[in-house]
Amino acid sequence: MGDDKWLATIKEFFEERIAFDKHLGLCIQDIRPGWVRVRLPFKPEFLGDPFRQALHGGVISTVVDAAAGAAALSTLPYGSRCSTVDMRVDYLLPAQPEELVAEATVVRSGNQVAVIDVEVFQGANQRIASGRTVYSLKAATPQ
């Protein structure tokens, strides 16, 4: 299977087959080997503090995790799997009640683990969070 078809499969998997991501409305805007851009449209249910009108930190960390997972898979052959081993999220600013955009970049993808950096933005490229993740990799044997 070619890279383009595998990347399309990853996109479909995250948007349609992961029930939680689908429930949230997460969509992959762009995906290339080692890099992903994810968008999450705003929903009022995402507010964590109704007095401040700030998004819940769990929503932000979910976007970090999903973007990083898709980026990790994008470096592997078709049919591979990965799972989160570790994740750190630094919340830089309160997230406003608007869509989130996350960009994930694979720092290193080895035989067993991958390290991915994620930046989360709102509005005109206002960075509201940064994440670093580590994923366990289970590469499929190329056919």
Secondary structure by P-SEA (a helix, b strand, c coil): ccaaaaaaaaaaaaaccaaaaaaaccccccccccbbbbbbccccccccccccccccaaaaaaaaaaaaaaaaaaacccbbbbbbcbbbbbbccccccbbbbbbbbbccccccbbbbbbbbbcccccccccccbbbbbbccccc
